[in-house]
Amino acid sequence: MIYSKILSLLVLVALVACQSVDISETRSRVSLDMDWRFMQQDVHGAEQVSFDDSKWRQLNVPHDWSIEGEYNENNPAGIAGAFLPTGIGWYRKQIEIKELHSDEKFFVEFDGVYMNSDVWINGHHLGNRPYGYISFSYDITPYITKGNNVLAVRVDHSKAPSGRWYTGSGIYRHVWLTKTKDIYIPQWGTFVITTKVSSQTANVNLQMQISNETGSKQLVLVSSLIKDAAGNVVAKSVNKVEMARHTEVKQNFEVKNPLLWSPNQPNMYSVVTSLIVDGTCMDHYITPLGIRSIELKGSKGFFLNGQSIKFKGLSNHHDAGPVGAAVPDDVLYRRLKMLKEMGCNALRTTHNPFSPEFYTMCDTMGFMVMDEAFDGWWNPKAKHDYGNYFAEWWKRDLTDFMKRDRNHPSVVIWSIGNEVHGFTDEEQEEIVDFARGIDNTRPITQGRGYMAPHIDIAGFNGHGEFKGSLADYHKRHPEKAIIGTEITHTLQTRGVYRTKTWYRTKDNPAPWEKPEHFAQMEDKIYKIDDLSDKEVFTNITPRYQSSYDNSIVRVGVRHDWNRVEERDYYLGNFRWTGFDYLGESFNWPARTANFGIIDLAGFPKDHYYLYQSLWSDKPMVHLLPHWTHPGKEGVEIPVVVYTNCESAELFLNGQSLGEKNMGKERQMVWLVPYDAGKLSVVAKSNGIAIVEKQYVTAGEASGLSIEVDKATVKSNNIDVVHCEITVVDNKGVMVPNANHLIEFDVDGPARIIGVENGDILDLSPHKVSQRKAFNGKCLLMIQATGESGQIEITAKAETLKGSNILVLCE
């Protein structure tokens, strides 16, 4: 009782101390994204304060110079890097320090620089980081002065290919300046763990590092409060610590009636830690907290908060179509929102750390994350990739990666690598043991790492798609859970259809495959019946893939999800991929290989709706293909319906074509003689119509329509507006085969940051004011400037009626 009163008194003292000062006086973090100078070449002496950069280009970061370049078959990045340029670039920025006190610390923090970055402040070299995906910081306190300071960054991406996919080049993530007092919690210096979690109570353990750089011993009061989303204090803890230079502090909390974190209810808390010395608040550090339990029960499955859960997951690379690797926060959020609406509950960061904002969004939106550190290990997979630096850097980079991300409740599995060539059991064991020394609260896996015994979950990539592969492994390892780290691989091109099933190895081999390989594996592939005896849609380039679920590598979406549901030991999968990504194509002139269920412009393909029918609980129905097929009058066209309802009834021009029940095939198919008009479907449950969809045959293209995802933005140089442009007929119906060249005009306080249409064979530049429509659509992305006013967006094309729309920039 006495201790409780003392504790309450200490907490009160701490709160008074910290609330009596502006928090920015103890810790501040400001963006350094704006107003950099950039030169895309190697420049001698550019790190020096006196260097004249007045003729350099002025820009903001995040910035990716590769996506600004031209596609060229001879660019050294080649197939892997989408044939875009690499090189060397320099960045310089003036940082003004208005006040400088002897008890302050300053740190410059980079969320990601690709790659081989060297950083200087006022001519002093701070360090080099070769890994282009890692976040890192430098203490600049000894080298700064009051007034202007010069930050210089050299980025060396001159050796390519440096990855097996498009990497981007430059300072492509955010940059920050953090100021603290000389008694502080260092970057990523806390670790919060939840234990004994139930709906009634949860134990929370907090470990933290504290640095004391005053030069003398200090008595520090450490006060931590757990706050809910509304700011209410739900638990508290206080320690008194006498420390010389560095120390570690542990605190324990009990939270009553916690709101648990899950994909369906991503409830978040925060731990607010204050360091007080002699009544003065020295630091104020916030750690995100999601209260949840995870448990791997071997062959019985993966359990979240005591409930079995399947991973409805997607793999993604870090780029975002026309903006390349420099992805604005608004663009990332829009992409994740699309995946959430599809029913996705898990994401895999392939094959490297993502931006810090990604994990925060996953926390608050409700995605489980398989957080992947590396692609390969000691041996390079691309000639100039991180494997050349792995031996020297992996322990440092893995430590920084895991410490950065381990407080995110969304991160539920660590992955230590992907398709690592020729690794040994001992190598896997070394990395696993090292990782567990940083965090032993989450299971560890490895993409295609099932061959060695030291990971907790057997990760299967393409090999797991063969018939019998998972069952055979389960017989040999009955207590081990399996996850599809990269399953399944199918290909689609938006708006393209074929009725005859295609198998990649036989019909459109990857560069490493030969058609004769198909005969060797034919009996192991999950065959998909043709939708017609004779191909209905002819004269389509083989570089495009069908948007029916009939263009596969080894197994289709429907067959694989049946496998997931039938096996407890199969935890789920991470489909390859959610979005089309740049690079890793089959060859020039393709920019990608069309694995995504959403194209490079962010437009869903038909597979998006197939997954939605499998993964989402919200009633939905989808119909394919479109219903504009001039010249095919009377030809039987396979019409496919996806729905999560029990049955569906199809209509053509008001006449019923019959009702079908949904079964294990996960789709319903009608053969419909083509007749122009209205094709519609009504999905039902318990015989009651729930949801419907329709297509109307389009006439000749006559105009354009524009839809924007925001009507208002802020004048902050940050906010992004996605403008979806559609070619329509005189009744406003999309013309699904239209490919007009569309020109854009943006008048007002905004700039074009990207144009795209999703066509993998279109090698047009991205930072221009025109783009061809592809199968009826294209995308314009604009970003607000620092000024307010009205933005007018106009789209026009020859022979078509133009369109315009207004967006307010406040």
C-alpha positions in Angstrom: 0.0 0.0 0.0 2.8 2.4 0.9 4.7 1.4 -2.2 1.6 2.1 -4.3 1.3 5.6 -2.8 5.0 6.3 -3.4 4.6 5.1 -7.0 1.6 7.3 -7.6 3.5 10.3 -6.2 6.5 9.6 -8.4 4.2 9.4 -11.4 2.6 12.6 -10.5 6.0 14.3 -10.1 7.0 12.9 -13.5 3.8 14.1 -15.2 4.2 17.6 -13.7 7.8 17.8 -14.8 7.0 16.7 -18.4 3.9 18.8 -18.8 5.5 22.0 -17.6 7.8 22.2 -20.7 7.3 22.1 -24.4 8.1 18.6 -25.5 10.0 20.0 -28.4 12.5 21.3 -25.9 13.3 17.7 -24.9 12.9 15.8 -28.2 12.0 17.0 -31.6 11.9 15.3 -34.9 11.5 17.4 -38.1 11.4 16.4 -41.7 14.4 17.2 -43.9 12.6 16.2 -47.1 12.3 19.6 -48.7 14.7 21.8 -50.7 17.6 19.5 -51.7 20.1 20.2 -54.5 20.8 17.2 -56.8 23.3 16.3 -59.5 23.2 12.9 -61.3 26.8 12.4 -61.8 29.9 12.0 -59.7 31.3 15.3 -58.6 34.7 15.9 -56.9 34.6 17.9 -53.7 30.8 18.1 -53.4 31.0 17.1 -49.7 32.8 20.4 -48.8 30.9 23.3 -47.3 32.4 25.8 -49.8 31.2 23.8 -52.9 29.0 25.7 -55.2 25.8 23.8 -55.9 23.7 26.7 -57.2 23.4 25.2 -60.7 22.2 21.9 -59.4 18.6 20.8 -59.7 16.4 21.7 -56.7 14.0 18.9 -55.6 12.4 17.3 -52.6 13.0 13.8 -51.3 11.9 11.0 -51.4 13.5 10.9 -54.9 14.3 8.2 -57.3 16.3 9.2 -60.3 16.0 5.9 -62.1 12.3 6.2 -62.7 12.9 9.6 -64.3 15.1 8.1 -66.9 14.4 6.4 -70.2 13.8 2.7 -70.8 16.7 1.4 -72.8 17.5 -2.2 -73.6 21.2 -1.4 -73.1 20.9 0.0 -69.6 23.0 -2.3 -67.3 20.2 -2.9 -64.9 18.7 -5.0 -67.7 15.7 -7.3 -67.2 16.0 -7.1 -63.4 15.9 -3.3 -63.2 13.2 -2.8 -65.9 15.9 -1.5 -68.3 16.0 1.8 -66.4 19.2 3.8 -65.7 21.3 3.7 -62.5 24.6 5.6 -61.9 25.9 8.0 -59.2 24.1 10.9 -57.7 24.9 13.6 -55.2 22.5 15.4 -52.8 23.2 18.5 -50.8 21.0 20.4 -48.3 21.3 23.4 -46.0 20.2 22.7 -42.4 19.7 25.7 -40.2 20.3 25.3 -36.5 18.9 28.4 -34.9 19.9 27.6 -31.3 22.7 25.4 -30.1 23.2 24.3 -26.5 25.8 22.2 -24.9 23.3 19.7 -23.5 21.7 18.9 -26.8 22.2 16.0 -29.2 21.5 16.1 -33.0 20.9 13.0 -35.2 20.3 12.8 -38.9 18.1 9.8 -39.8 17.6 8.2 -43.2 14.8 5.8 -43.8 16.4 4.4 -46.9 19.0 5.3 -49.5 19.7 3.1 -52.5 22.6 2.2 -52.4 26.2 2.6 -51.1 25.5 5.9 -49.4 28.2 8.1 -47.9 27.1 11.0 -45.7 28.9 14.2 -44.7 28.0 17.1 -42.4 30.1 20.2 -42.9 32.7 18.2 -44.7 33.0 15.5 -42.0 32.4 12.0 -43.2 29.8 10.3 -41.0 29.8 6.8 -42.6 28.9 4.5 -45.4 26.0 2.1 -45.6 25.9 -0.3 -48.6 22.5 -1.9 -48.0 20.0 0.2 -49.9 17.0 -0.9 -47.9 18.2 -0.4 -44.3 17.3 2.7 -42.2 20.2 4.3 -40.4 21.2 7.4 -38.5 24.3 9.4 -37.6 25.2 11.5 -34.6 26.1 14.9 -36.0 26.4 16.8 -32.7 30.3 17.1 -32.8 30.3 18.7 -36.3 27.4 21.2 -36.4 27.4 24.9 -35.7 24.8 27.5 -35.0 23.4 28.8 -38.3 23.7 27.0 -41.7 25.1 23.5 -41.9 25.7 21.5 -45.1 24.5 17.9 -45.3 25.9 16.0 -48.4 25.1 12.5 -49.6 26.8 10.6 -52.3 24.8 7.6 -53.6 26.7 5.0 -55.7 24.4 2.9 -57.8 26.9 2.7 -60.6 27.2 -1.1 -60.6 24.1 -2.9 -62.0 22.2 -5.1 -61.8 22.3 -4.7 -58.0 19.1 -6.6 -57.4 16.7 -9.1 -59.1 13.9 -6.5 -59.4 13.7 -2.8 -59.8 15.5 -1.1 -56.9 15.4 2.6 -57.7 18.3 5.0 -57.1 18.8 7.8 -54.6 17.4 9.1 -51.3 14.1 7.4 -52.0 12.6 7.5 -48.4 12.2 10.2 -45.8 15.0 12.0 -44.0 14.7 13.4 -40.5 16.6 15.6 -38.0 16.1 14.5 -34.4 17.2 16.6 -31.4 17.4 15.3 -27.8 19.0 16.3 -24.5 22.2 14.5 -23.5 20.2 12.1 -21.4 18.0 10.3 -23.9 16.6 7.0 -25.3 18.5 6.2 -28.5 16.8 5.4 -31.8 15.0 2.1 -31.6 16.0 1.9 -27.9 12.8 0.3 -26.6 11.3 -3.1 -26.9 7.7 -3.7 -25.8 6.4 -7.3 -25.3 2.9 -8.5 -24.4 2.4 -11.6 -22.4 -0.4 -13.5 -20.7 -2.9 -11.8 -23.0 -6.7 -12.2 -22.7 -9.7 -10.1 -23.0 -9.6 -9.5 -19.2 -6.0 -8.6 -18.7 -2.6 -8.4 -20.3 0.9 -8.1 -19.0 3.2 -5.7 -20.9 7.0 -5.7 -20.5 9.1 -2.8 -21.6 12.8 -2.9 -22.0 14.7 0.3 -22.8 18.2 1.6 -23.3 19.1 5.0 -21.8 22.1 7.0 -22.8 23.8 9.5 -20.5 26.3 11.7 -22.2 26.6 14.4 -19.5 30.0 13.1 -18.4 28.8 12.4 -14.8 26.6 10.0 -12.9 22.9 10.9 -13.0 19.9 9.9 -10.9 17.1 9.4 -13.5 13.4 9.0 -12.8 12.0 6.8 -15.6 8.2 7.2 -16.0 6.2 5.3 -18.5 2.5 5.5 -19.2 0.4 3.3 -21.4 -2.2 5.3 -23.2 -5.2 4.1 -25.3 -6.1 5.6 -28.7 -8.2 8.3 -26.9 -5.2 9.3 -24.7 -6.5 7.8 -21.5 -3.8 6.3 -19.2 -4.5 2.6 -18.6 -1.2 1.6 -16.9 1.9 3.2 -15.5 5.3 2.4 -14.1 8.2 4.4 -12.5 11.8 3.5 -11.8 14.7 5.4 -10.3 18.0 4.6 -11.9 21.5 5.8 -11.1 23.6 5.6 -14.2 27.0 6.5 -15.5 26.9 6.3 -19.3 24.5 3.7 -20.6 22.0 1.4 -18.9 19.1 -0.8 -19.5 15.8 -0.4 -17.7 12.9 -2.9 -17.5 9.3 -2.0 -16.6 6.2 -4.2 -16.2 2.6 -3.2 -16.6 -0.9 -4.8 -16.2 -3.6 -3.6 -18.6 -7.1 -4.4 -17.5 -9.8 -5.3 -20.2 -7.4 -4.6 -23.1 -8.6 -4.0 -26.6 -6.7 -6.6 -28.5 -5.0 -6.0 -31.8 -6.0 -8.1 -34.8 -6.5 -7.6 -38.6 -10.3 -7.1 -38.0 -9.8 -4.8 -35.0 -6.4 -3.1 -35.1 -6.6 -1.5 -31.7 -3.5 0.5 -30.8 -2.0 1.9 -27.6 1.2 3.8 -27.0 3.8 3.7 -24.3 5.0 7.2 -23.4 8.3 7.2 -21.5 9.7 10.3 -19.8 13.2 10.7 -18.3 13.4 13.2 -15.5 16.5 14.5 -13.7 16.1 16.8 -10.7 12.6 17.6 -11.7 13.5 18.5 -15.3 12.1 16.4 -18.2 15.1 15.3 -20.3 13.4 13.1 -22.8 9.9 12.0 -24.0 9.9 8.9 -26.1 6.8 7.2 -27.6 6.7 3.4 -28.5 3.7 2.0 -30.4 1.9 -0.9 -28.7 -0.6 -3.4 -29.9 -1.7 -5.9 -27.3 -2.0 -9.3 -28.9 -0.7 -12.8 -28.5 0.7 -15.0 -31.2 1.3 -18.8 -30.9 2.6 -21.3 -33.4 1.1 -24.7 -32.6 3.0 -26.7 -35.2 0.8 -28.7 -37.5 -2.4 -27.3 -35.7 -1.8 -23.8 -37.2 -1.0 -20.2 -36.3 -3.1 -18.6 -33.5 -3.7 -14.9 -32.9 -5.2 -14.0 -29.5 -6.0 -17.7 -29.0 -7.9 -18.1 -32.3 -6.7 -20.0 -35.4 -6.1 -17.6 -38.3 -5.1 -18.2 -41.9 -2.7 -15.9 -43.8 -4.6 -14.3 -46.7 -1.4 -12.8 -47.8 0.3 -11.0 -50.7 4.0 -10.5 -51.5 5.0 -7.1 -52.8 8.1 -5.3 -53.9 8.6 -1.7 -52.7 8.1 0.3 -55.9 4.8 1.8 -57.0 4.6 2.0 -60.7 5.1 5.5 -62.1 6.8 6.9 -59.0 9.3 4.1 -58.8 10.8 3.5 -55.4 10.1 7.0 -54.1 6.6 6.2 -52.9 4.6 9.1 -51.3 2.8 8.2 -48.2 -0.6 8.9 -49.9 0.3 6.4 -52.6 1.3 3.7 -50.2 -1.9 4.2 -48.1 -4.1 4.0 -51.2 -2.4 0.7 -52.3 -2.9 -0.8 -48.8 -6.5 0.3 -48.7 -7.2 -1.5 -51.9 -5.7 -4.7 -50.5 -7.7 -4.3 -47.3 -10.9 -3.9 -49.3 -10.0 -7.1 -51.2 -9.9 -9.1 -47.9 -6.1 -9.4 -47.6 -5.0 -9.7 -44.0 -1.2 -10.3 -44.4 1.7 -8.8 -46.4 5.2 -10.1 -47.0 8.0 -7.5 -47.5 9.8 -9.0 -50.5 12.7 -9.3 -50.1 13.9 -6.5 -47.9 12.9 -4.0 -45.2 10.2 -1.6 -46.2 9.7 2.0 -45.2 8.8 2.8 -41.6 5.5 4.2 -42.7 4.5 0.9 -44.1 4.6 -0.8 -40.7 2.7 2.0 -39.0 0.0 1.7 -41.7 -0.1 -2.0 -41.2 -0.5 -1.5 -37.5 -3.4 0.8 -37.8 -5.1 -0.7 -40.9 -4.9 -4.3 -39.7 -2.3 -6.4 -41.7 -0.2 -9.1 -40.3 3.4 -8.8 -41.7 6.0 -11.3 -42.6 9.0 -9.0 -42.3 11.8 -10.1 -44.5 15.4 -8.9 -44.0 17.3 -10.2 -47.1 17.0 -11.8 -50.5 20.3 -13.8 -50.4 23.1 -14.2 -48.0 26.9 -14.6 -48.5 26.8 -15.3 -52.3 25.4 -12.6 -54.6 22.4 -13.5 -56.7 22.6 -10.4 -58.9 26.2 -9.6 -59.8 26.4 -6.4 -57.8 23.8 -7.0 -55.0 24.1 -7.0 -51.2 25.7 -10.4 -51.2 29.0 -8.7 -51.9 28.7 -6.9 -48.6 26.8 -9.5 -46.6 29.8 -11.0 -44.6 30.8 -7.6 -43.2 27.4 -6.1 -42.7 24.6 -8.7 -42.0 24.8 -8.6 -38.2 24.7 -4.8 -38.1 21.9 -4.6 -40.7 19.8 -7.4 -39.2 20.1 -5.8 -35.7 19.0 -2.4 -37.0 16.2 -4.0 -39.0 14.7 -6.0 -36.2 15.1 -3.3 -33.5 13.4 -0.8 -35.8 10.4 -3.1 -36.5 9.9 -5.3 -33.4 7.5 -2.9 -31.6 5.0 -3.1 -34.4 2.2 -5.6 -33.5 1.6 -6.1 -37.3 4.9 -7.9 -37.5 4.1 -11.5 -36.6 6.8 -13.5 -38.5 10.4 -12.7 -39.3 11.9 -14.0 -42.6 15.6 -14.2 -42.8 16.0 -14.7 -46.5 14.5 -15.8 -49.8 15.5 -18.5 -52.2 19.1 -18.4 -50.8 21.4 -20.2 -53.2 23.3 -23.1 -51.8 22.9 -22.3 -48.2 23.9 -24.8 -45.5 22.1 -25.9 -42.3 24.9 -24.2 -40.3 24.4 -20.9 -42.1 20.7 -21.0 -41.4 21.3 -21.8 -37.8 23.8 -19.0 -37.4 21.4 -16.4 -38.7 18.4 -17.8 -36.8 20.3 -17.9 -33.5 21.5 -14.3 -34.0 17.9 -13.1 -34.8 16.5 -14.9 -31.7 19.0 -13.0 -29.6 17.3 -9.8 -30.8 13.7 -11.0 -30.6 12.5 -14.4 -29.6 8.8 -13.5 -29.4 8.0 -14.2 -33.1 8.5 -17.3 -35.2 11.1 -17.3 -38.0 10.8 -18.5 -41.5 12.7 -18.3 -44.8 11.4 -18.1 -48.3 12.1 -21.6 -49.8 14.0 -22.4 -46.6 12.2 -25.6 -45.7 15.3 -27.7 -46.6 17.1 -26.8 -43.4 15.7 -27.5 -39.9 16.3 -24.4 -37.9 13.4 -22.1 -39.0 10.1 -22.4 -37.1 7.9 -22.4 -40.1 8.7 -24.2 -43.3 8.6 -21.6 -46.1 7.7 -22.8 -49.6 8.0 -20.9 -52.8 7.3 -22.2 -56.3 8.2 -25.8 -55.4 5.2 -25.8 -53.0 2.9 -25.4 -55.9 3.5 -28.9 -57.3 1.0 -31.6 -56.5 1.9 -33.6 -53.4 4.8 -31.4 -52.4 3.3 -30.0 -49.2 1.7 -33.3 -48.2 5.0 -35.1 -48.8 6.9 -32.7 -46.6 4.2 -32.9 -43.9 4.6 -36.7 -43.8 8.3 -36.3 -43.2 7.9 -33.4 -40.7 4.4 -33.9 -39.1 4.9 -31.3 -36.3 6.1 -28.5 -38.6 3.8 -25.8 -39.9 4.1 -24.8 -43.6 3.5 -21.4 -45.1 3.4 -20.4 -48.8 6.1 -17.7 -48.7 5.6 -17.3 -52.4 2.5 -19.1 -53.5 0.8 -19.0 -55.9 2.1 -17.6 -59.2 -0.4 -16.7 -61.9 -0.3 -14.0 -64.6 -2.9 -11.6 -65.9 -3.1 -8.6 -68.1 -6.0 -6.2 -67.4 -8.7 -6.4 -70.0 -7.1 -9.3 -71.9 -8.8 -12.8 -72.2 -8.0 -16.2 -73.6 -10.3 -19.2 -73.3 -7.6 -21.8 -73.7 -5.5 -22.5 -70.6 -1.9 -21.3 -70.7 1.0 -22.8 -68.7 4.0 -20.5 -68.5 6.6 -23.2 -69.0 4.9 -24.5 -72.1 3.4 -21.4 -73.7 5.5 -18.4 -72.6 8.7 -19.7 -70.9 10.6 -17.5 -68.4 14.2 -16.8 -69.4 15.4 -19.8 -67.4 12.8 -22.2 -68.7 12.5 -24.2 -71.9 9.2 -25.5 -73.4 10.5 -29.1 -73.1 10.6 -28.7 -69.3 6.8 -28.8 -69.3 6.8 -32.5 -70.2 9.0 -33.3 -67.2 6.5 -31.6 -64.8 3.2 -32.0 -66.5 1.8 -34.7 -64.1 2.7 -32.4 -61.1 0.8 -29.4 -62.3 -2.8 -28.6 -61.3 -4.5 -28.7 -64.7 -7.2 -26.2 -65.5 -9.8 -27.1 -68.0 -10.1 -25.0 -71.2 -13.1 -22.7 -71.2 -13.8 -23.5 -74.9 -12.7 -26.1 -77.5 -11.4 -23.4 -79.8 -9.8 -20.1 -78.7 -12.4 -17.4 -78.7 -10.1 -14.4 -78.4 -7.3 -14.6 -81.1 -4.5 -12.4 -82.4 -3.3 -11.3 -78.9 0.4 -10.9 -78.3 1.8 -13.8 -76.3 3.4 -11.3 -74.0 0.0 -10.5 -72.5 -1.8 -13.0 -70.2 -5.4 -14.0 -69.8 -7.6 -12.5 -67.1 -9.6 -15.6 -66.7 -8.1 -17.8 -63.9 -6.3 -19.9 -66.6 -2.8 -18.5 -67.0 -0.7 -20.2 -64.4 2.8 -21.5 -63.6 2.0 -24.6 -61.5 -1.3 -24.0 -59.7 -4.2 -21.6 -60.0 -5.7 -19.4 -57.3 -8.7 -21.5 -56.8 -7.0 -24.8 -56.4 -4.4 -23.4 -54.1 -6.9 -21.7 -51.7 -8.7 -25.1 -51.5 -5.4 -26.5 -50.3 -5.1 -23.9 -47.6 -8.6 -24.5 -46.3 -8.2 -28.3 -46.3 -5.0 -28.4 -44.2 -4.4 -27.1 -40.7 -0.7 -27.3 -41.1 -0.8 -25.1 -44.2 -1.0 -21.6 -42.5 -1.9 -19.8 -45.7 0.1 -18.1 -48.3 1.7 -14.9 -49.7 0.6 -14.8 -53.3 3.1 -13.6 -55.9 2.2 -10.6 -56.1 -0.3 -8.1 -55.0 0.8 -5.3 -57.4 2.6 -5.5 -60.7 6.2 -4.4 -60.0 8.9 -3.0 -62.2 11.6 -5.4 -63.3 12.1 -9.1 -63.4 10.4 -9.4 -66.7 10.7 -12.1 -69.3 12.7 -9.9 -71.7 12.8 -6.6 -73.6 10.5 -4.8 -74.1 8.5 -5.9 -71.1 8.9 -3.9 -67.9 7.4 -6.6 -65.8 5.9 -10.1 -65.9 2.3 -9.3 -65.0 2.2 -11.4 -61.8 0.2 -8.8 -59.8 -3.5 -8.8 -59.2 -3.4 -5.0 -59.6 -1.5 -3.4 -62.5 1.2 -0.8 -62.5 -1.4 2.0 -62.7 -3.2 0.6 -59.6 -6.2 -0.7 -61.5 -7.5 -4.1 -60.3 -7.4 -7.1 -62.7 -10.1 -9.7 -62.5 -8.1 -11.8 -60.0 -8.6 -9.0 -57.5 -12.2 -9.9 -57.4 -11.5 -13.7 -57.3 -9.5 -13.1 -54.2 -12.2 -10.9 -52.8 -14.7 -13.7 -53.2 -12.3 -16.1 -51.3 -11.1 -13.7 -48.6 -13.8 -11.1 -47.9 -16.9 -11.5 -45.8 -18.6 -8.5 -47.3 -21.1 -9.7 -50.0 -19.7 -9.2 -53.5 -20.1 -10.4 -57.0 -17.9 -10.0 -60.1 -18.5 -10.7 -63.7 -16.0 -11.3 -66.5 -15.2 -10.6 -69.3 -16.5 -7.2 -70.3 -19.4 -7.2 -72.8 -18.0 -5.3 -75.8 -16.9 -7.8 -78.5 -17.8 -6.5 -81.9 -17.5 -9.1 -84.7 -18.2 -12.0 -82.3 -22.0 -12.0 -82.6 -23.3 -15.5 -82.0 -20.0 -16.8 -80.7 -20.2 -18.5 -77.4 -18.2 -16.5 -74.9 -17.4 -18.0 -71.5 -18.9 -15.8 -68.8 -17.4 -16.3 -65.3 -18.8 -15.2 -62.0 -16.9 -14.8 -58.7 -18.9 -14.4 -55.5 -18.9 -15.2 -51.8 -22.7 -15.7 -51.9 -24.3 -19.1 -52.3 -25.5 -18.8 -55.8 -25.8 -16.4 -58.8 -28.2 -15.9 -61.7 -27.0 -14.5 -65.0 -29.1 -12.3 -67.3 -28.6 -11.1 -70.9 -30.8 -8.3 -72.0 -33.3 -9.1 -69.2 -33.6 -12.8 -70.0 -32.4 -15.3 -67.4 -29.6 -17.7 -68.5 -30.0 -19.8 -65.3 -28.9 -19.9 -61.7 -25.9 -21.8 -60.5 -24.6 -22.7 -57.0 -21.0 -21.9 -55.9 -19.0 -25.0 -55.3 -15.3 -26.1 -54.9 -14.5 -24.8 -58.3 -14.9 -21.3 -56.7 -16.3 -19.9 -59.9 -19.5 -20.3 -62.0 -19.3 -20.5 -65.8 -21.9 -19.9 -68.5 -21.3 -20.2 -72.2 -23.2 -17.2 -73.7 -23.7 -16.6 -77.4 -22.6 -13.0 -77.8 -25.3 -10.4 -78.3 -24.8 -6.7 -77.6 -26.7 -5.2 -74.8 -26.7 -5.6 -71.0 -25.1 -8.6 -69.3 -25.9 -8.8 -65.5 -25.6 -11.1 -62.6 -27.5 -11.3 -59.3 -25.8 -13.1 -56.4 -28.0 -14.7 -53.7 -27.8 -16.3 -50.3 -30.8 -18.2 -48.9 -32.5 -17.5 -52.2 -32.5 -13.7 -51.5 -30.8 -11.3 -53.9 -27.8 -9.7 -52.1 -25.6 -7.9 -54.6 -25.4 -7.5 -58.4 -23.2 -6.3 -61.2 -23.7 -5.5 -64.9 -21.8 -4.6 -68.1 -23.3 -2.7 -71.0 -21.9 -3.0 -74.5 -20.0 0.2 -75.3 -20.4 2.2 -78.5 -17.7 4.1 -80.2 -15.3 6.2 -78.1 -16.5 9.8 -77.9 -15.1 11.3 -74.7 -13.1 11.1 -71.5 -14.1 11.0 -67.9 -11.9 11.9 -64.9 -12.3 10.6 -61.3 -10.1 11.7 -58.4 -9.6 10.1 -55.1 -9.5 13.5 -53.3 -11.4 16.7 -53.7 -9.2 18.6 -51.3 -5.5 18.5 -50.5 -3.2 20.5 -48.3 -0.5 22.9 -49.6 2.3 20.8 -48.1 4.4 19.5 -51.0 3.2 16.0 -49.8 -0.5 15.2 -50.6 -1.1 13.2 -53.8 -4.2 13.0 -56.0 -4.8 10.0 -58.2 -6.7 10.9 -61.3 -8.3 7.9 -63.1 -9.0 8.7 -66.8 -11.4 6.5 -68.7 -12.3 6.5 -72.4 -16.1 6.4 -72.7 -18.9 6.4 -75.3 -21.6 9.0 -75.6 -23.5 7.3 -72.8 -20.6 7.3 -70.4 -19.8 3.6 -70.8 -16.2 2.6 -70.7 -14.8 1.5 -74.1 -12.7 -1.5 -73.0 -10.5 -1.7 -76.1 -9.7 2.1 -76.3 -6.0 3.1 -76.6 -6.1 6.8 -77.3 -3.2 9.1 -76.6 -4.4 11.4 -73.8 -2.8 14.7 -72.9 -3.0 16.3 -69.5 -2.9 19.9 -68.3 -2.6 20.7 -64.6 -3.2 24.4 -63.8 -2.7 25.5 -60.3 -0.6 24.6 -57.3 0.3 21.0 -58.2 2.8 19.1 -60.3 2.7 15.9 -62.2 4.6 13.1 -60.5 3.6 10.2 -62.7 1.6 8.8 -65.6 0.8 5.1 -66.2 -1.6 2.8 -68.0 -0.6 -0.7 -66.8 0.6 -1.8 -70.2 3.8 -3.8 -69.5 5.0 -3.2 -73.1 4.5 0.6 -73.0 8.0 2.1 -72.5 6.8 5.8 -72.5 8.4 8.1 -69.8 6.5 8.6 -66.5 7.2 12.3 -65.6 5.4 13.8 -68.6 2.0 15.2 -69.5 0.6 12.5 -71.7 -0.1 8.8 -71.8 -1.9 6.3 -74.0 -4.9 4.7 -72.5 -4.6 0.9 -72.2 -7.8 -1.1 -72.5 -9.8 2.0 -71.7 -7.9 3.6 -68.8 -4.8 5.4 -67.7 -3.7 7.2 -64.5 -2.4 10.7 -63.8 -0.8 11.3 -60.4 -0.3 14.9 -59.2 1.2 16.3 -56.0 0.4 19.5 -54.2 3.0 22.3 -54.0 3.5 24.6 -51.1 0.9 27.1 -52.3 -2.8 27.2 -51.9 -5.4 27.6 -54.6 -7.6 25.8 -57.1 -6.1 23.0 -59.2 -7.8 22.3 -62.6 -7.0 19.0 -64.2 -7.8 18.7 -67.9 -7.6 15.6 -70.1 -8.0 15.7 -73.8 -7.4 13.4 -76.9 -7.9 13.8 -80.6 -11.4 13.0 -81.8 -12.7 12.8 -78.2 -14.5 15.3 -76.0 -12.2 16.4 -73.3 -12.9 16.5 -69.6 -11.8 18.5 -66.6 -12.2 18.5 -62.8 -11.3 20.8 -59.9 -9.4 20.0 -56.7 -8.9 22.5 -53.9 -5.5 23.0 -52.4 -5.8 24.5 -48.9 
